[in-house]
Each structure stands twice: as C-alpha cells, then as structure tokens.
Amino acid sequence: FWARGLSVVYGMARQIHCALTTPVLSPLPTLCIGNVTAGGGGKTPTLQALYALLNLPDSFVLTRGYGGQMEGPVRVNPTHHTATHVGDEALLHARYAPV
C-alpha cells in the first residue's frame, strides 16, 4: 500500500520537475548513461566499456561532479584537481577520457 503512495509522490515531483525545466538540445551526438539508482547500478563500468569500445577521439565525458565543491563547468585535470574539488567519479573518468 505505501509503495503506491510513494509512486504518486514521485510522479508528482517528476511532473513539477518537468514543468520547471527547459530542455536543451545538443547540436552534438550525445549518449546519456544514467538511471534512478544513485550508486551501484553499473553506470561507471558501462561508460568505461562504451568509451573504450567506441574509440571516438573527439568525445568527452560530462558529469555533474557529485561530491565536488567547484562550480562548473570545469575541465578536470587529474594532476591539479582532487576529489574535494571535482568529486571522485570525475577523477576516475579523467584517467581515460577528457571530463
């Protein structure tokens, strides 16, 4: 019973979010890897595998920099930035791709 109530609240929050958000269409081809799972859903290894598989030299990774304190956008430099600056996941991705 409570799950139905949560789904109604989630649905209302989603409707409000969509009403307040202005979509931006990128002129560049974009692949979004994400889901509603905050962690442990396999997004990072999926991104790493796809990046290696596609081998697109002019591509890059965009991330919100969760856990970082810097205001963005910021080009991540793993020799200059720390996880405190940009978040640990951004540093992880910067090992193999521009972030």
Phi, psi and omega in degrees: 000313182295331179296323178296319178298319177296322180293325177294316178297316179299317180298320178293318178297322179294318178297318178295316179301314180295324180291330183265357184255136175256114181294147176240123178268124179281138175284352181258150173300134186227137175239120182256127177244109182190170176197184182279356179279127181288326181202151176084011180270356178089016182294314183297309179295328176295315178298315179300315181294316179294321180298316179291320182291315184285329176048057179260107188295335182262015182265164179209169182253131173253134177216157179285346182073040181306129179095349179271159183256351183281146173279142184253180001282149181226132172278118186286128176242106185296341178273347181248319184270154174243174178298331177295324180288306193240356183094150185290327182291322178298320177294322178299313180293328182292350177290334185231354183208154171294135182236000000 
